[in-house]
């Protein structure tokens, strides 16, 4: 009776999980940009070749850059992403809890000659 002599089969190693965006959406960029943000601030930034888009919650900067290149045929200089976290607040008028929806915005900076026609 050998208690310590039996060798057990080695468990197969689990591969490192990659980012969800890379596994699910390989090569397809249509899921990244939801819609352009048309606000007063975005209109003022449009004069400086900066465009604002609402993007998917799991999109990264490289995903946004690749989507802009594919959809609008322009090359971004840089991309900044702002993540607005969902939160709950108290309503002033009725003293109820209100949930404010979260979102993710991308500021896309273009070269001096490039433009995107959003309208």
C-alpha positions in Angstrom: 0.0 0.0 0.0 1.8 3.1 -1.3 0.1 6.2 -0.1 2.6 8.7 -1.5 3.9 6.7 -4.5 0.9 7.1 -6.9 1.4 9.8 -9.4 -1.7 11.7 -10.5 -2.3 12.9 -14.0 -1.4 16.5 -14.4 -4.3 18.8 -14.9 -4.3 20.6 -18.2 -3.1 24.2 -17.9 -5.8 26.7 -18.5 -4.7 29.4 -21.0 -4.8 33.0 -19.8 -8.1 34.6 -20.5 -7.8 37.3 -23.0 -9.8 40.5 -23.0 -13.4 40.0 -23.9 -13.3 42.4 -26.8 -10.5 40.5 -28.6 -12.2 37.1 -28.3 -15.7 38.1 -29.3 -15.2 40.8 -31.9 -12.1 39.8 -33.9 -11.9 42.1 -36.9 -15.4 43.6 -36.6 -15.5 47.3 -35.5 -19.2 48.0 -35.9 -19.9 47.3 -32.3 -17.5 50.0 -30.9 -19.0 53.3 -31.8 -22.7 53.7 -30.8 -23.3 57.2 -31.9 -21.7 60.7 -32.1 -22.4 63.1 -29.2 -24.0 66.2 -30.5 -23.7 68.7 -27.7 -22.5 72.3 -27.4 -19.1 71.3 -26.1 -18.7 68.7 -28.9 -19.6 71.4 -31.5 -16.9 73.7 -30.1 -14.4 70.8 -30.1 -15.3 70.0 -33.7 -13.7 73.3 -34.8 -10.4 72.0 -33.3 -10.6 68.6 -35.1 -11.8 66.8 -32.0 -14.8 64.6 -32.3 -16.8 63.0 -29.5 -18.5 59.6 -29.7 -20.4 57.3 -27.3 -18.7 54.0 -27.4 -19.3 50.5 -26.0 -18.5 49.9 -22.3 -15.9 47.3 -23.1 -14.2 49.2 -25.9 -10.5 50.2 -25.5 -8.6 53.1 -27.1 -7.2 50.9 -29.9 -10.7 49.5 -30.6 -12.0 53.1 -31.0 -9.1 54.1 -33.2 -9.6 51.0 -35.5 -13.3 51.8 -35.7 -12.7 55.4 -36.7 -10.3 54.3 -39.4 -12.7 51.7 -40.7 -15.9 53.8 -40.6 -14.6 57.3 -41.6 -11.3 56.6 -43.5 -9.4 59.1 -41.3 -6.4 58.4 -39.1 -6.7 59.7 -35.5 -3.7 61.2 -33.8 -4.9 60.2 -30.3 -7.9 58.9 -28.5 -9.0 59.9 -24.9 -11.7 57.9 -23.1 -13.9 59.1 -20.3 -15.9 56.6 -18.3 -18.9 57.9 -16.5 -19.9 55.3 -13.8 -23.6 54.6 -13.1 -24.7 55.9 -9.8 -27.8 56.4 -7.7 -28.9 59.8 -6.3 -31.8 61.2 -4.4 -34.5 63.0 -6.3 -35.0 66.5 -4.9 -38.7 66.9 -5.7 -40.0 63.5 -4.6 -37.3 62.1 -2.2 -36.9 59.0 -4.3 -33.9 57.1 -5.4 -33.0 57.8 -9.1 -30.4 55.8 -11.1 -28.2 57.8 -13.4 -27.1 55.7 -16.4 -23.4 55.4 -17.0 -21.7 55.8 -20.3 -18.3 55.8 -22.0 -17.2 58.6 -24.3 -14.3 58.8 -26.6 -12.6 62.0 -27.7 -11.0 61.4 -31.1 -8.2 63.9 -32.1 -7.6 64.1 -35.9 -4.8 65.6 -38.0 -5.2 69.2 -39.2 -6.6 68.4 -42.6 -8.9 65.5 -41.7 -12.6 66.0 -41.0 -15.6 63.8 -40.2 -19.0 64.7 -41.5 -21.4 63.7 -38.8 -24.5 65.4 -40.2 
